[in-house]
Amino acid sequence: MGSDRRARNWGLSIVAGGVAAIVALAAWQPWRTTPRVEAATSVGAVAEVEPLSIPADADVLVFGDSWTYGSAATLPTEGYAYRLGWLSGWNVTVDGVRGSGYMRPGYDGPDFRRRAEALDPAADYDLIIIQGSINDRLQGERGYREAVDATWDTFERLYPRAQIVIFGPTPHEFPVDEGTARIDADLEAAADARHWWYVSPLQEQWLTPANYLEMIDTGAGRKHPSDRGHEYLAEKLFAALTERSATTDAGATRDDAPEPVGP
């Protein structure tokens, strides 16, 4: 009898231990990954990123490369950056230099940091949008983050009151160049580190193979936005800024506001 009792007790101990292990495993759930904080590309995803507060008569600087310049539009002054001003009613200053990037000097001016250093320190911008640039895609990864940080430090020093939004590279061809994807990821990480909003046309799929030929001039425009492409970019950018705004003038419904646009 004593041997039978010991055997039963031993068996019960094994069962109890197994149940405890299952309960502990269920609580731990090692198969589940740690929840990742969403990047600032998703509206409202990062609590540390303050909603934009853009007055109706905002002074805005759009700074970037040839896309900001207005390349391939019938007139450069009909590029997306100018159209953003038409849509929003803001006072938009456009500073686009063809061929330029954070590391690469342009055809008509130096790289982003040196251009930023030459900006008017007396200007008082409510919002600064820094666009691009795919022009850095062949420059390599080494030194890129340092060039980005030095440029952004310059903007912060010159315009401490301004809200800054980073407008990442838009694909100019498909399949998307590996360097363009790297730049998008690097800029997103850098913007997140500063708690700035990051707008990613690449991740949000503004351009796809389905609408590419309508939006991009692959002929004389050398893979820059067509007139329709610039119009589309302005609409998408204005919508993205509005979505990231607090309930202010920028988020209010305007009688002449554009209809929501699809990809």
N, C-alpha and C positions, 0 to 999 in steps of 0.2 A: 504493500500500500504506500509506504513512504517513497518508494521509487516512482510509482505512478503519479503521486502528488507533485513530486519534484519535476517530473517531465511535463505535467500540465502547466505548472507555474512557469517553467522555462519557455514553453510554447506561447503562453499568454504574454510573457515579457517581450518576445520577439514581435508578436503582433502589435503590442502597444508601441514598441519602438518604431515599427514600420509606419504606423499611423502618424506618430509624432513627426517622423521624417517627411511624410507626404504633406502634412500641414505646414511644416516649415518651408518646404520647397515651393508650395503654392503661394505662401506669403512673400517669398523672395522673388519668384518668377524670373530666373536668370535669363530666360529666353527673350524677355522684353528688354528693349534698349532704353537707355535713359532718355527721357523726353528732351528734345533739342529745342532751344529757343529759336523761334522763327527769325529769319533775317528781316532787315528793315524794308525789303521789297514788298512784303505783305502788309496791307493796310491794317494798322492797329496791332501788329504782331509783336512789336517790341515796346514794352511799357516805357522804357527810358527815352524813346524818341518822342519829343514833344510834337503835338499836332502843329501844322503850319498855321500861322495867323497872318494873312495877306490882306492888307487894306484894298479897297476898290480902286484907289488911285496909286497903287504901289509903284515904286521905282524899282525896276528889275534889271539885272545884268544877266545876259545869256552869253556865256564864254565857252568857246570850243574851237573846233576845226572847220574843215570845208563844209560839213553838213550845216554848221551854224552860220557860216559865211553865206550859204545859199547856192552852192554849186549845183549846176544842172537845172535850176529853176530858170524859167524864161528870163526873168530878171532876178539877180541875187537878192534884191529887196522884197522878193516874194517867197523867200525861204521860210522854213518852219519857225525860226526864231522871231521873224517879223510878224508872221501870221499869229503867233502866240499873243502878241500885243493886240492885234485886231480882235481876236476872240475874247480876250480877258478885259480889255480896256485899260490895261496897265501901261505905264511908261517904260517901254523896253529899250534898253541899250544893247546893241548886238556887237560882239567882239569875236569874230571868227577869222581864223587864219588858215588858209589851205595848206594841207600837208603837215600841220603841227601836231604835237602830242606832248605828253609829260617828259619824254626823253628825246623826242625828235623835233628839230627846228623845222619851221614851215617854209613855204616858198616866199611868203611876204612878211615874215617875222620870225622871231626866235621860238624856243620851246615854251610850254605853258608857264613854268616858274618865272622865266625872265619877262614874259609878257605880263604876268600878274604884278611883278615888281614895278612895271611902267604904268600901271593904272592910276587914275586920278585919286589921290588920297582924300580929296575934299568931297568926293561923291558920297551920298548917303543912301545906300540901297536897302530896301526892305527884304529883297530876296535875290540870291545869286544862284544861278543854275550853271554848273560846270559840266559840259558835255564831252563825251568821247574818252579816249580816241583809239580807233582801230589803227591809226598810223603807228602806234607803238608795237603792233603785233609781231613785227620782225626784229625788234630790238632786243628781245630776250628778257628773261626774268630778273637777272642780276641788276641791282640798282633801281628797279622799277618802283618798289614801295618807298624807297628813300626819296625818289623824285616826286612821287605823289604827295608824301607828307610835307616835303619842303614847299610845294606849291600851295597846298591847303593851309599851311602855317602862314604863308604870305597873305592869303585872303582873310584869314582870321585876324591877323595883325592890322591890316588896312581897314577892315570893315567889321569891327567887333559886334556891332548891333545887327548885322544882316543874318537872316536865316539862309542856310546853304543846303542846296539839294544837288546830289550827284546824279547825273543823267548818263548812264553807262553806254557802251558802244552798241550800235545797231548793226546787225549782220548786213554786209554788203554783197554776200554771195552765199550759195548753198552748194555742198554742205558747209556748215559754219567752220571757219578757220580755227585751228587749235589755239592759235595766239589770241584770237578774239575772245574765245571762251575763257582763257586764262585771265585776260585783262578784266573781264566781267566779274570773275570770282575774286580777284585781287581788290578791285575797287569796292565791291560789296563788303568785303572783310574790313577794309580801311574805313569805310563810311560807318559801319556798325561800331567800330572801335571809338568813333567820335560821337556816336548817337545822332547821326545825320540820316535823313531819308535818302534811300538809294532807289532810283527808278531804273529797272532793267528791261529794255525792249527785248533782249534776248530771252530772258526767262519768262517774260509775259507773252512771248510769241507775237509781237506786233507784226513782224514780217515772217511769212511762211512761204514755202514753195508755191502755195496756191495763189498768193497775192503779189508775189515777188515782181513779176513782169509789169504789173500795173503800177507798182510803187517805186520801182528802181529803173532808172534809165541806163540800160546796159550798152547803149551805142555811144553817141557823142558825149553823153553824160558820164561815162566811165564809172559806172556802178555807184552813182549818187542818186538821191531821190529825184523823181520826176516832179512836175508841178503837182500832180495828184499826190505823190509821195510826201512832199513838203506839207501839203494841206493835211494829210492824214497824220503825220507826225505831230503837227501842232495840235490837232484835235485830241490825240491820244495823250500828249504831254499835259495839256490843260486838264483833261479828265483825271490824270494821275495826281496832279497837284491838288485838285479839288477834293479828291478822295482822301488825301493826306492832311487836309485842313480841318481846323476846328470849325464850329458853326459861326463863321464870320462872313464878311463880304465875299471872300473867295469861295465859300461853300454855298452861298445863296444862289437861288435859281434866277438866272437872267432871262429876260424875254428873248434875247438873241443868242442864248447859249446853244452850243452845237448839240445835235442829237447824239446819243451814245453811238460809238463806232465799234464795229466788229473787227476781228483780225483780218 
